Amino acid sequence: MSEVAWKKGSEDDYWVRSCAWSAPGCHPVGCGVLLHVVGGKLVEVEGDPEHPITQGRLCVRCLTLPEYVNHPDRIVYPMKRDPEDRGKDAWERISWDEAIDIIVDKTESLQDKYGRETVVVFGGTGREGTLYGPAFASAVFRTPYYVYAMSGQACYGPRNMTAASIYGSIGYPEIDIAAWSPERYDDPNFALPELIVCWGKDPLPSNPDGFFGHSVIDMMKRGSKCIMVDPRVTWLGSRCEMVLQVRPGTDTALAMAVCNTIIQEGLYDKELVEKWVYGFDEFAERMQTMPVEKAAEICGLTVDEILLFARRYATAKPASIAWGLAFDQQFTGTQAGMCVMAMIFMTGNMDVPGGNTCGAGHRGFLGKWRVDTQSCLPPGQFVNRIGKEEYPLFNHRMFSASPDSFLEHFERDEPTKFRMAFFSSSNPIAPSNNNDPERWYKVFKERFEFTVVTDTFMNPTAMACADIFLPISTFAEHNGLVQPYYGGNMQYMGAINKAVTVGEARSDVEIMIALGKRLNPEAHPWETAEDFFEDQCFGQLGQHFADIQDEVCYQLPYYYKKYEQGKMRGDGYPGWNSPTAMVEFRSSYLEDFGEDPLPYFKECPYAPVEDAPLHDARYPLSLTTGMRKYTSFHSEHRMIKSLREIDPWPWVEINPRTAEKYGVVDGGWVTIENMFGKCNMQAHVRANIKEDVVVASHGWWFPEQEASEPNLYGNWKANINKLLPNRLCSPLGFGSIHDNMCCTVYPATSLDDGVEVPTLENIPRPYPHMAIIRDATNIDKPGTYVSAYDHYPHTADLHEDLEKGGRND
């Protein structure tokens, strides 16, 4: 056996120290794992007590990894299928050489005919492939089009954009857990937070983006107190000082009222604000438009709750806020984030021990490489991607192209002839990310002449659309790096150390290099994935990849108050990496792109309240979705028996009073329905849910069911995204409405009761009741759709125009 620090034992029985990422999917915390291999087979996984962040703790998904790795239905060899057999379980095994030859030949043929832009790379969320997806597009296929097909890219991206617009930072600010120190909470340079606020984030089951959620429990055991903002009282919430059970989608109103209280009562650091804040007076004036009484009525809270929360946070020293996915998935979530950024800074809790940490505006591991790969494109092509006119800030900030622009472009097929799709660890027609999944399904089936999917198991998207299936290795089967916050606001990185080989599965980086050497060899000088990581690690960190492998968890130095030391900016001058070098409470960045530079609150057009622009009395309940459980990562893990025993069916949580009103019983099947669609789930009647709120699970399909079309593993039966319209994002193109849609519920007899299976012929487009309009002056121009609220500040004006049919499209 080779002598390496991370591998101990004999040739036939050994343990490997490693860090978890994917596949299977997980956010990039890099949890420390001990992988036990006997006779060439992974048989056991334990937590690594020497890992400085996770310290031996693992969730059930890691503990069941052997079941995943060795599953009899897992695909570990390349496969192909005749395009005429799409939707049928008619696959045959092929070699990697044949698979690569087919992909290269089809790519070159289609690009010769339609241009390089004919190829679109689709990425998912969380997995390693997410980090390399933009390079698959620009450096391998030499196309500018990498698309994360979730409306408004409503996961992580909007929060990053908000932070960049206020602070100029890389990665959104997160609570300080001393992840940079081997001593962790005992490091003398760390301060235990007096108060932790978890706002729209349940950190324990989600461990979002690289934040180890159980750190909150660690600090609470040492004396930190906690407050949650969530329509549910979760396990963590039951241990908090208070839980503010807001009506979904109203967090902006709450945040504005909290800021107003802090300012009016003088609970902020006046000297800090005077020195470092741009636009404070205008911000303060805007906050006055949301007095506490108004916010209480909007949010379904009491005045006393809001005042107590504002004063408690402002006077706790230090205090930190973990702000989560809810900010990405509501109509004015960007504006809520602007207020939270202001709360953190004006109370003196930004980039201080025990407060919120932030990434330097000019740093970010692999960020430079991803930018450099754009040199593989013709000059100006990347910045002039489709969507630039509609969402210029999105186009400017993101490596990916706007999904909201793309769906209509795909449907019209103009001006670019898109003919090839490469799905990199993405299952978009399953109810994990895409709004309007039936419309995307139709596009995928009708538009693309050639489709490649990379994954570990067959899934609904691959079964419906793919011609070539490339098997992805799990993290137990390859070498790699875990980069928390995707290389942005990170304080450590983890080594993924290979423990076992299963079939012929390859990692995302290995596939990227294999295709890149054929399609664009100049941009792919590496022979192996290890060569790639050595190049990146030594070039950016000055460390050899092998040394990081030996260390397993490599902690990076962290500096507080970087803005005072010239560490936030690439030029070395003190200040923030913003246009004014200050923290911009009035965002000149947003103003330059035509958006209101100050926060504001607007109801989602479909919110179940009378003053919502498209209020429909038939759907009086608030629908929120996307909540995480330990047993799955979005649409993954549904085939793992041990995990399905814990969570066997799609679930929807409803308050007992609401359940009684709608005839719903605990454990019974219900239909969730609104003007866009319906699906079925099993009811969990729980007193911890706010009244008149429906909390629906996502990502459900059923690997045990019929694979072929039209069933597609039961993909449409519990698909909550059928109830979510595409392109109901902010004027900036960021965010969506997963958190604040409307619905009703009624009893069903089973999972299948009344569910319609779509065919390519019965998918409507566009919906006649879509809250998407075009200004009358642009009625004949493609790509000029905007949110209804942009032109209709008053409900009566909107409904009057909709009745006339003048601007509804």
Beta strands, then each sheet from edge to edge (+ up, - down):
strand 1: 7-9
strand 2: 13-19
strand 3: 32-38
strand 4: 41-47
strand 5: 79-80
strand 6: 92-93
strand 7: 119-123
strand 8: 146-147
strand 9: 170-175
strand 10: 195-199
strand 11: 225-229
strand 12: 242-244
strand 13: 277-278
strand 14: 319-323
strand 15: 356-359
strand 16: 420-424
strand 17: 450-455
strand 18: 468-471
strand 19: 480-482
strand 20: 492-496
strand 21: 553-555
strand 22: 583-584
strand 23: 621-625
strand 24: 651-654
strand 25: 669-674
strand 26: 677-685
strand 27: 693-696
strand 28: 741-748
strand 29: 772-773
strand 30: 786-787
sheet 1: 1+ 2- 3+ 4-
sheet 2: 6+ 5- 18+ 17+ 16+ 7+ 8+
sheet 3: 9+ 15-
sheet 4: 12+ 11+ 10+ 14+
sheet 5: 13+ 22+
sheet 6: 19+ 20- 21+
sheet 7: 23+ 27+ 24- 26- 25+ 28- 23+
sheet 8: 29+ 30-
end
